Amino acid sequence: MSEETANASVRAAGEKDGMQAPSCETSNVATSISSAPDRPSLEQRAAEAREAGWDRTLSLTLSYQGASFSGFARQKEERLKTVQGEVEQALSLLFRREVKTVCAGRTDAGVHARAQVVSFDVTEDELAGRELRRLKRSLNALTDEGISIVSVDERPLGFSARFDALWREYHYHISTEEAPPVLIEPLVWHAGGGALDVDAMRAGAAFLVGEHDFKSFCLAASAVGKSTCRNVMELEIYPEELAGFPVTTVRIVGSAFLHSMVRTIVGTLMAVGRGRQDAAWVQQVLDARDRSAAGENAPASGLVFWRVGYPPACAPVSRLGEGRSAAAAPSSAMASDATTPHDAACGR
């Protein structure tokens, strides 16, 4: 079986009898943007923004090396360095006021991002005389060296990096080489111990595709009183190389994820890949709805927030006589404005 065929079989697992747990029965769980009636539409948010005095909405596409940050989200303890804290501090310096941002997906301490997206509102006066290209340059000069502002774009007024996201994609990289892969070690889980049974991992992964209660795969404390139903759209496992070093990559796409969900899925599939459990055990873990039933929480170092997809209505815009420079234009290989993950290249 070819690599592409094997991974396609995982994506199609929801169509196979006996290969997935019953769908979530909680009717008010928002597993996609279309199933959230209580979420304001883009038009409603635009009207609210105008009422609040905002004229335009900007987005930043960020890459960051997560090792030096206490996660993405700002913390009450100011001594803790976070990605959001650094970005908002730089924006506040530039616009001479407090600027609050919204992100596509909050990442934990040590987790990296290739194309995180954040959004914020501004007035016409604040953008007067500013080119997005120069704004990007200024932000890169003011933010921590572990953060790169890849692009600055104008979006439709009211755009939200979080609420308008259709899907989010994560990659997890595992090294099973005997010697530590020093050049890429900050970006992988160096598990050692020889090759993994990737076919068995794919068979286990097939049980997770679709809409399920993923309570077994999230931090127990974060699940109290909250829905744990989520929709995993795609889950692939394949070999590739990073800077010439062989790694096994777990690629997962979903509408949204629970706290530590991706890392717990990887830790659970690793137990299968090592032969400690068979593939059918993954179904038992899913059915248990108990964090103690799953595998270990894989280290943060191997996880990368890869990209996020938005509907066409939320694509970057430009105004008459105010074309964006090439330097400010979004890269199709980074943040995606495709409706589905396969509407654009998967970055591999």
C-alpha positions in Angstrom: 0.0 0.0 0.0 1.4 3.4 -1.0 1.9 6.2 1.5 -0.9 8.3 -0.1 -3.3 5.3 -0.1 -2.7 4.4 3.5 -3.3 8.0 4.7 -6.4 8.3 2.5 -7.8 5.2 4.2 -7.4 7.0 7.6 -9.2 10.1 6.3 -12.0 7.9 5.1 -12.2 5.9 8.3 -15.6 7.5 9.2 -17.1 5.6 6.3 -16.1 2.2 7.5 -18.3 0.1 9.7 -17.1 -0.4 13.3 -14.2 2.0 12.9 -15.4 4.9 15.0 -17.2 5.6 18.3 -20.7 7.0 18.3 -21.1 10.6 17.4 -21.5 13.1 20.2 -25.0 13.5 21.3 -24.7 17.0 22.8 -26.7 19.0 20.4 -25.4 22.4 21.4 -21.7 21.6 20.8 -20.2 23.8 18.1 -17.9 21.5 16.1 -17.8 23.8 13.1 -18.4 27.4 12.3 -21.7 26.5 10.6 -23.1 24.7 13.7 -22.8 27.6 16.1 -26.0 29.6 15.9 -25.1 31.7 18.9 -21.9 32.9 17.2 -22.3 36.4 15.7 -22.0 36.5 11.9 -19.2 38.5 10.2 -21.8 41.1 9.3 -23.0 41.4 12.9 -19.4 41.7 14.1 -18.7 44.4 11.5 -21.7 46.4 12.7 -20.6 46.0 16.3 -17.1 47.2 15.3 -18.4 50.3 13.6 -20.6 51.0 16.6 -17.5 50.8 18.8 -15.6 53.2 16.6 -13.5 50.8 14.6 -13.0 51.2 10.8 -10.8 48.4 9.8 -9.5 45.0 10.9 -6.0 43.7 10.4 -4.5 40.3 10.8 -0.9 39.1 11.5 0.5 35.8 10.5 3.1 34.7 13.0 5.8 32.1 13.3 7.3 31.4 16.7 9.7 29.1 18.4 7.8 28.1 21.5 10.6 27.0 23.8 11.1 30.4 25.3 7.5 31.3 25.9 4.9 30.3 28.6 2.4 29.6 25.8 0.6 31.9 23.4 -2.0 33.5 25.7 -1.1 36.4 27.9 -0.9 35.6 31.6 -1.9 37.5 34.7 1.6 37.2 36.0 3.5 39.8 34.0 6.9 38.1 34.6 5.8 35.3 32.3 6.8 35.8 28.7 4.0 34.9 26.2 3.6 35.3 22.5 0.4 37.3 22.8 2.0 39.5 25.5 5.0 40.3 23.2 2.9 41.0 20.2 0.4 43.2 22.0 3.2 45.2 23.7 4.7 45.9 20.2 1.3 46.9 18.8 0.6 49.1 21.8 3.9 50.9 21.2 3.1 51.5 17.5 -0.5 52.6 18.0 0.1 54.4 21.3 -2.8 52.6 23.0 -3.7 49.2 24.5 -4.3 46.8 21.6 -6.0 43.5 22.3 -5.7 40.6 19.9 -7.6 37.4 19.1 -5.7 34.3 17.9 -6.7 31.3 15.8 -5.5 28.8 18.3 -3.9 29.1 21.8 -0.8 27.0 22.1 0.7 25.7 25.3 4.2 26.5 26.7 6.8 25.0 24.4 4.6 24.5 21.4 5.6 26.2 18.1 3.7 27.9 15.3 4.4 28.1 11.6 1.4 30.2 10.7 -0.6 31.4 13.7 -3.1 34.1 12.9 -4.1 37.0 15.2 -6.6 39.8 14.5 -7.3 43.2 15.9 -9.3 46.4 15.0 -8.0 49.9 14.2 -9.3 53.2 13.1 -8.7 55.0 9.8 -6.7 57.7 11.6 -4.4 55.0 13.1 -3.6 53.6 9.7 -3.3 57.0 8.0 0.1 57.2 6.3 1.1 53.6 7.4 2.0 51.0 4.8 1.4 47.4 5.8 4.9 46.5 4.6 6.4 49.1 7.0 4.1 48.0 9.8 5.4 44.4 9.4 9.0 45.7 9.5 8.4 47.7 12.7 6.7 44.8 14.4 9.5 42.4 13.7 11.9 45.0 15.1 9.9 45.3 18.3 8.9 41.7 19.1 11.0 39.0 20.8 13.6 37.3 18.5 11.6 34.1 18.9 8.7 35.6 17.0 8.5 36.3 13.2 5.8 38.5 11.8 5.3 36.8 8.4 2.6 39.0 7.0 0.3 41.9 7.9 -3.0 41.9 6.0 -6.3 43.8 6.0 -9.3 41.6 6.5 -13.0 42.4 6.2 -14.2 44.6 9.1 -15.2 42.3 12.0 -13.0 39.4 11.1 -12.0 37.2 14.0 -9.0 34.9 13.7 -10.7 32.6 16.2 -14.4 32.6 15.3 -14.0 32.7 11.5 -11.6 29.7 11.5 -13.1 26.6 9.7 -10.2 24.3 10.6 -6.9 24.2 12.3 -3.9 22.0 11.3 -1.2 20.7 13.6 2.0 18.7 12.8 3.8 16.6 15.4 7.4 15.4 14.6 8.9 12.3 16.1 12.5 11.2 15.8 13.4 7.6 16.5 17.1 7.9 15.7 19.5 6.5 18.2 21.6 9.7 18.2 19.9 13.0 19.1 19.1 15.0 16.0 20.8 18.1 17.3 19.9 20.5 14.5 16.2 19.9 14.8 16.0 18.7 18.4 14.0 21.9 19.5 11.3 20.9 17.0 10.9 17.2 17.6 10.2 14.5 20.2 13.4 12.5 20.3 11.8 9.2 21.3 14.7 7.0 20.3 14.2 3.2 20.4 14.1 2.3 16.8 11.5 2.4 14.1 7.8 2.7 14.8 5.0 0.4 13.4 3.5 3.2 11.3 0.8 0.9 9.8 -0.4 0.0 13.2 -0.5 3.7 14.2 -2.6 4.5 11.1 -5.0 1.7 12.0 -5.3 3.2 15.5 -5.7 6.7 14.1 -8.7 5.6 12.0 -10.8 5.3 15.1 -10.3 9.0 15.9 -11.4 10.4 12.6 -14.9 12.0 12.8 -17.0 13.6 15.5 -16.4 12.0 18.9 -16.3 12.8 22.6 -12.5 13.2 23.2 -12.7 13.5 26.9 -10.0 10.8 27.2 -7.6 13.0 25.2 -7.7 16.3 27.1 -6.3 17.6 30.4 -8.8 16.4 33.0 -9.1 19.7 34.8 -9.9 21.6 31.6 -12.8 19.2 30.9 -14.9 19.9 34.0 -18.3 21.3 33.1 -17.4 21.7 29.4 -18.2 19.8 26.3 -15.4 17.6 25.1 -17.0 16.8 21.7 -14.7 17.6 18.7 -14.5 16.8 15.0 -11.2 15.4 13.6 -11.4 15.9 9.9 -8.1 14.3 8.9 -5.3 12.3 10.7 -2.3 11.2 8.7 1.0 9.6 9.7 3.9 9.6 7.3 7.8 9.7 7.2 9.6 12.8 6.0 12.8 14.7 6.5 13.5 17.9 8.4 16.9 19.4 7.5 18.0 16.0 6.3 17.0 14.1 9.5 14.3 11.4 9.2 11.2 11.9 11.3 7.7 10.5 11.6 5.1 13.2 11.2 1.5 13.1 12.6 -0.7 15.6 10.8 -4.1 16.3 12.3 -6.8 18.7 11.1 -9.9 19.6 13.1 -12.4 22.3 13.6 -11.1 22.9 17.1 -9.1 21.0 19.7 -9.2 20.5 23.5 -6.4 21.3 25.9 -3.5 18.9 25.2 -5.7 16.9 22.8 -3.1 16.6 19.9 -0.3 15.7 22.3 -2.4 13.0 24.0 -3.4 11.6 20.7 0.3 11.4 19.7 1.2 9.8 23.0 -1.6 7.2 22.6 -0.6 6.4 19.0 3.0 6.0 20.1 2.0 3.2 22.5 0.6 1.4 19.4 3.6 2.2 17.3 5.9 0.7 20.0 3.8 -2.4 20.2 2.7 -1.9 23.8 -0.9 -1.8 22.6 -2.8 -2.9 19.5 -4.7 -0.6 17.2 -8.1 -1.6 18.6 -7.0 -0.3 22.0 -7.5 3.3 20.7 -11.2 2.6 20.3 -11.3 1.5 24.0 -9.5 4.7 25.0 -12.0 6.8 23.1 -15.0 4.9 24.7 -13.6 5.3 28.2 -14.0 9.1 28.2 -11.3 9.1 31.0 -7.9 10.7 30.6 -6.2 8.0 32.6 -7.2 5.5 29.9 -5.1 7.2 27.2 -1.3 7.3 26.6 1.2 9.8 27.8 1.1 13.5 26.9 3.8 13.8 24.2 6.3 16.6 24.8 5.5 20.1 23.6 8.7 20.4 21.6 7.4 18.2 18.7 4.2 20.1 18.1 3.7 22.9 15.6 0.5 24.9 14.9 0.8 24.5 11.1 -1.9 26.7 9.6 -5.6 27.6 9.8 -8.3 27.8 7.1 -10.9 30.6 6.6 -13.9 30.9 4.3 -13.5 33.1 1.1 -15.5 35.9 2.7 -12.6 36.4 5.2 -9.8 36.5 2.7 -7.4 39.5 2.9 -8.7 42.6 1.1 -7.2 45.7 -0.4 -8.7 49.1 -1.1 -8.8 51.2 -4.2 -5.6 53.1 -4.6 -4.1 51.3 -1.6 -2.8 48.0 -3.0 -0.7 45.9 -0.6 2.9 45.4 -1.5 4.2 41.9 -2.2 6.0 41.9 1.1 2.7 42.3 2.9 0.7 39.8 0.9 -0.2 36.5 2.6 1.7 33.4 1.5 -0.5 30.6 0.3 2.0 28.2 1.8 1.4 29.6 5.3 -2.0 30.7 6.6 -4.7 29.4 4.3 -8.0 30.9 3.0 -9.1 27.6 1.6 -12.5 26.3 2.7 -11.1 22.8 3.3 -7.5 21.6 4.1 -7.1 20.0 0.7 -8.1 23.2 -1.2 -4.5 24.3 -0.8 -1.1 22.5 -0.6 -0.6 20.7 2.7 2.9 22.0 3.1 4.7 18.8 2.5 
